[in-house]
Amino acid sequence: MSLLSFNRLRTEAQLEMLMHVGVLLVECKRGNRTMRLFFLHRYYVEVIASSETGKVIRISAFEDIKRIEPYLHEIDLSSLI
């Protein structure tokens, strides 16, 4: 599925696609928000949700690798060593 096609899906369909096909790269909490970064096909998807309610606040799909920089220090690479 292309980035454009993913962005055209309803939120529920996007989440279902991520749960079945996406690869969770990292999950982190900042304040009252939980942020998850997925890799899906050839692009990344950021899901921001309320830590208190679990309600999705925003889903953002992108190809620009610079946008994953805030997550890099959160990724556990110890299993790769």
PyMOL commands that set and color helices and strands:
alter all, ss='L'
color gray80, all
select helices_A, chain A and resi 3-8+11-21+65-74+78-80
alter helices_A, ss='H'
color red, helices_A
select strands_A, chain A and resi 23-30+33-40+43-50+56-62
alter strands_A, ss='S'
color yellow, strands_A
deselect
rebuild
show_as cartoon
